[in-house]
Amino acid sequence: MLTITAELAFDDIRYDGGSVRFEKIRPTSLEQCCGVCGIEHFDYIPTEVFQRNPEGLFQSFRDGWAIAWEAIANFLRNKQAPTKYQVEREI
């Protein structure tokens, strides 16, 4: 299930470059980040991320979120358990 989640998250986030929800240098409110064309798998984002910027998330966070899911998917495809350290190295 994690493989499917990681691959779907990466595909949905990475290939939605034309989303109007995110603009450079302007945070998108947390309500707008959820759902279609927003941040996929929103529930997995650590709560401390939201505490740092209660105004919302930036496009750079969205792009980084896709990169993290891609790294996780790569490990799972290779039948490896992705640890935090391995994902950091992969990125």
N, C-alpha and C positions, 0 to 999 in steps of 0.2 A: 504493500500500500504506500509506503514512503517513496518508493521509486515512481509510482504513478503521480503522487502529489508533487514531487520535485520536478518531474518532467513537465507536468501541466503548468505549474507555477512559472517555471522558466519560460516556456513557450508563450504563455499568456502575457507575461510582463514584457519580455524582450521584444516580441513582435507587435506590440501595440504602441509603436513609436509616435503615431499620430494622435494620441490621446490629447484632448483639449483640457483635461483635468489638471495637467501639470504645465507650469510655465517656468522659465528660468528665473532664478533669484526671487521667487515668490512662493511661499508655502501654500500648499493646498490643504484646506481644512480636513480634519480627520473624517468627518461625515462624507465628504466627497471622495476620499481615498478608497472607500470600500466598494466592492461590487464590480460590475462590468467596466472594463477599461481603467480600472483603478489599481490598487495594490491587491494582488491575489494572495490568499492565505494570510490575511490580515491578523488572524487570531494568533499566529506564531510570533508576531513581532513583540519583543520584550517590552514590558510596560515602562521601563526606564527611558526608552526612546521617546515615548510620548511626554514624559515628565520634562525632558530637556527642551522641547519646543511644543508647548500646548497649542500653538497656532496651527500646527499641521506638519506635513512632511514635504520635503523638497524633491524635485525631480532626480537629483543626484542620489537621494536615498532609494528611490524607486529603482533606479538603474543598478545600484549596488545590491539591492534585494534580489534582483534577477541574477546577478553574477553569483551570489551565494547559493541560490537554488540550483544553478547550473553546475557548480562545483559538487554539490551533494549528489546530484543526478549522475555525474561522471563516476564518482566512487561506487555508487550502487550498481551502475551498469557493469563495472569491473568486479563485482561481487566482493566489495570491501565495505566495511562499516565506517562511515564518515565520522571522524572525531572532530572536535573544534580545531585542534591543532592541524589536522590534515586539510580541513577546509581552508583555513588561513593560509597554509602553504600553497595550496592549489590556486587560490585567488592571487 
